[in-house]
Amino acid sequence: MTSMTPEGLIDWAGPILSGALTTVQIAVLAYAIGLLLGLLGAGAKLSPWAPLRGLATAYSTLIRAVPELLLILLLYYAGAQALDALLAYLGMTGAVQITGFATAVGVLAFVQGAYMTEVFRGAILAIPSGQLEAADAFGFSRWARFHRIVLPGMLPNALPGMSNLWLILIKDTALISVIGFNELFFTIQQAAASSRAYFLFYAAAGVIYLLMTLSSTALFARLERYVRRGQPTEA
Amino acid sequence: MTSSLQHAFRPRSSTAPAVVANQLIKHFGDLEVLKGVSLDVPEGTVTSIIGASGSGKSTLLRCMNLLERPDQGELAIADEAIRFDRNPQGDIIGLDRRQLQRLRAKVTMVFQQFNLWPHLTVLGNVIEAPMRVKKLSRKRATALGEHYLERVGMADRRDAYPAFLSGGQQQRVAIARALAMEPRLLLFDEPTSALDPERVNEVLGVIRGLADEGRTMLLVTHEMHFAREVSDQLVYLDQGQIACSGTPEDVFADPRCRQFMAPAA
């Protein structure tokens, strides 16, 4: 009926916005957990203890070697079953929605963590060793050395890679639609299919993704200016 | 035992050495870099280690705060013997990290390449270790930091980042950073070797001033004339062994020592 006119878009505006919000929530959470996994992974990969190094290497190598779509499906079915079993054990019912969201976040974070591991490892290795030696020579504890010297020292090197991974993550959230979870892309597909206004809805989706990525690119640029505050600007 | 937070430096009256090294041996792979070196730095005195490149002088200095772990020997810092883990043969295989952190707060170092932290301002660099290691409040650390920046003539650049300073200025900040811990012993690892020739004197001037105050210092340097002027004790290292040591007068008067010194001078 109203399918070929912008009114179709207006009818779907609510669900699409809510899908977009879900996408942002999934991405932000997955990114935060991915950062943490990446720091742990990089720490493990640089550890003097071989078994830990091996574990981290297996993680980053395997995850990065397999298509994300396949990982999402694999981890979804494995993860969803585990979560369902857990929730059932805890006596929580009607938790299907939670399961979908948690699985989406978990899978994407797990994949992000593998890439972050490599970004952080490279960034930490790029810190001039004298800066770390100075921290050691002044009696810094491991923790003080990590969060006062290593972390701020590696961020200028890591941020371009981190920014890339964030953009890839936003786009990867679309893959979550394959498990039938109501994020932006899934909602758009439904809208497009039911109204048959394919171009309209996919174009709208493109604009929304573009808004998300452009605004975050601006944020990353500011962040990078901040972490490079001690560095002379290149001529 | 712990140094108090006085701003004006008081030389200690005791004559116990700030550091005592006994028969240090250090290998890098098959190369024996230190072949049983013994050295004390008496409180309130300046000792300079001189010698050709590759003689082991930087390694010896770096053993004094255990940036290099000796393979054998004994070491006492600030009247406290280092607890080394040893295998049955007596080789050193480990350290007590807590003791190490505690003692490193009392023996601070100035590096050849300055090694300032680029993400912190001049003042930030100076107050970082007093705050994180000695757990001083930001206010107290800042007062201390400003005092020592004044001392090295860098107070007006307190808010600058290191990359915007000349090498000589960076090294003066690094000296203030080492002083702000109010250490028992200051270590200098070729502090002027990375500087442009016209910047050397401003750094040597600061070190000379510290020597005149009676601070306990151990220097590795190629600046032979400077070492002769400021040192109470000169140690000439040759192929991992002390070839000559004594007061500058004695060392330069001894023909055998002079012969060693000739190529280095």
Interface residues (C-beta under 8 A of the other chain):
Chain A: P128 G130 Q131 E133 A134 A135 D136 A137 F138 G139 F140 S141 A144 R148 I149 P152 G153 V227 R229 G230 Q231 P232
Chain B: N65 L67 L100 Q101 R102 L103 R104 A105 T108 M109 F111 Q113 F114 N115 L116 W117 P118 H119 L120 T121 E128 A129 R132 V133 Y161 P162 A163 F164 R177 M181
